[in-house]
Amino acid sequence: MTTKNYFAHTEEQMLYAAWLKKGMLVGLVLLMISFVLYLFGILVPVVPPEQLANYWTLSAAEYVAAVNRDFLQMDSALVGWTWLKLISKGDFLNFLPIAILSGTTILCYLAMVPVFWKKKDKAYLFMSIAEVLILILAASGLLLAVGH
């Protein structure tokens, strides 16, 4: 009698896991570095730490409006990818590793495309490409989110 090995992993699963691990490690290390740069004041933040408590009770929308009004005086609202304009600030640098962590899934699916192509697995090839395109579209900010 043969028993099925339920713990065996496919090539695709191992590839996905390897890319996920790399992306997680890069994001985690950069997150720690950005926090240290903020914590020790190496990069000047938009909102000074001693004033941060004044904004804790605000909703996200109120916080963004208050920070724009009190510190930035930007022409456009601080939403979407506009944080890239403030990447040199200590309290916005941490958005970069968060974006990397969020984008790791896209890299994982992209890494599997050649495997599915080689195996001529058209269904999974199509689904991987579709997933990449959908995630990129969602991250682009082109889709209007309705809600809170």
C-alpha positions in Angstrom: 0.0 0.0 0.0 1.4 3.4 -1.0 0.8 6.5 0.9 0.5 9.9 -0.6 3.0 12.5 0.5 0.8 15.5 1.4 3.9 17.6 2.3 5.4 17.4 -1.2 5.8 20.8 -2.9 5.6 21.6 -6.6 8.3 23.6 -8.4 5.9 26.5 -8.6 5.2 26.5 -4.9 9.0 26.5 -4.1 9.7 29.2 -6.5 6.9 31.4 -5.1 8.1 30.8 -1.6 11.7 31.6 -2.5 10.7 34.9 -4.1 8.3 35.7 -1.2 11.1 35.1 1.3 13.5 37.3 -0.6 11.0 40.1 -0.9 10.0 39.8 2.8 13.7 40.0 3.9 14.4 43.0 1.7 11.3 44.8 2.9 11.9 43.9 6.6 15.5 45.1 6.5 14.6 48.3 4.8 11.7 48.9 7.2 14.1 48.5 10.2 16.6 50.9 8.5 13.9 53.5 7.8 12.7 53.3 11.4 16.2 53.8 12.8 16.7 56.8 10.4 13.4 58.2 11.7 14.0 57.3 15.4 17.4 59.0 15.6 16.3 62.0 13.6 18.9 61.3 10.8 16.2 62.3 8.3 14.0 65.2 9.2 10.3 64.2 9.4 7.4 66.2 8.0 5.6 66.0 11.4 8.0 66.6 14.3 7.8 63.8 16.8 7.0 66.2 19.7 3.9 67.3 17.7 2.7 63.9 16.6 0.4 63.4 19.7 -1.6 66.4 18.6 -2.8 64.4 15.5 -3.5 61.0 17.1 -7.2 61.6 17.6 -7.8 62.5 13.9 -9.2 60.1 11.3 -6.9 59.3 8.4 -8.6 61.9 6.1 -8.4 64.5 8.9 -4.7 63.7 9.5 -3.8 64.0 5.8 -5.6 67.4 5.6 -4.0 68.7 8.9 -0.5 67.6 7.8 -1.0 69.2 4.4 -2.3 72.4 6.1 0.2 72.6 8.9 3.4 71.3 7.4 3.4 70.7 3.6 1.2 73.4 2.0 1.1 71.1 -1.1 -1.0 72.0 -4.1 -2.4 68.6 -4.3 -3.8 66.3 -1.6 -1.4 63.8 0.0 -3.0 60.7 -1.4 -1.9 57.7 -3.6 1.7 57.8 -4.7 2.3 61.4 -3.8 4.3 60.1 -0.8 7.1 59.6 -3.3 7.6 63.4 -3.3 8.4 63.1 0.4 10.6 60.1 0.3 13.5 62.1 1.8 11.5 62.8 5.0 12.0 60.5 8.0 8.3 59.8 8.5 7.6 59.0 4.8 10.7 56.9 4.0 9.0 53.9 5.6 6.4 53.9 2.8 9.1 52.5 0.5 9.7 49.2 2.3 5.9 48.9 2.7 5.5 49.3 -1.0 8.2 46.7 -1.5 6.5 44.3 0.8 3.2 44.9 -0.9 4.7 44.4 -4.4 6.5 41.2 -3.6 3.4 39.2 -4.6 3.7 40.6 -8.1 7.3 39.5 -8.4 6.3 36.0 -7.1 3.7 35.6 -9.9 6.1 37.0 -12.5 8.8 34.5 -11.4 6.3 31.6 -12.1 5.4 32.8 -15.6 8.5 31.1 -17.3 7.8 27.9 -15.4 4.2 27.7 -16.6 5.4 28.6 -20.1 8.0 25.8 -20.1 5.4 23.3 -18.9 2.9 24.6 -21.5 0.4 25.0 -18.6 -1.7 27.6 -20.4 -4.3 27.9 -17.7 -1.9 28.8 -14.9 0.2 30.9 -17.3 -2.9 33.0 -18.2 -3.9 33.3 -14.5 -0.4 34.4 -13.4 -0.2 37.0 -16.1 -3.7 38.2 -15.3 -2.9 38.4 -11.6 0.2 40.5 -12.3 -1.8 42.9 -14.5 -4.6 43.2 -12.0 -2.2 43.8 -9.1 -0.3 46.4 -11.1 -3.5 48.1 -12.1 -4.8 48.1 -8.5 -1.4 49.6 -7.2 -1.3 52.2 -9.9 -4.1 54.2 -8.4 -5.9 54.4 -11.7 -8.9 52.6 -10.2 -11.1 54.9 -8.1 -12.0 53.4 -4.8 -15.4 54.4 -3.5 -16.0 54.3 0.2 -14.6 55.7 3.4 
